[in-house]
Amino acid sequence: MTKITENTTVSIAVVMAFLGGVAYVTYVAASEQENGRRLSSIEQRQLVIEQMGTDLAVVRTKVEAIEKKLDHTQGLSAKGD
């Protein structure tokens, strides 16, 4: 039995190959969607890390300004002693 029915000219092997191709394309599409989700998640994490870097730069600048004020204040009080 190499045909689906006696009246069809399509063999079972062709149908099986077609179904295998459909299954493969479905698998590839599902993999692509999952990879897209993962990439989106990684990009979001990267944005958070970049924002944290910017925040740290601001904090560093503020701390340096405070340190300068403290050094200046301590210098004045040392001269007054």
Secondary structure, DSSP 8 states (H G I E B T S, - for coil): --BSSTT---BHHHHHHHHHHHHHHHHHHHHHHHHHHHHHHHHHHHHHHHHHHHHHHHHHHHHHHHHHHHHHHHHHHHHH-
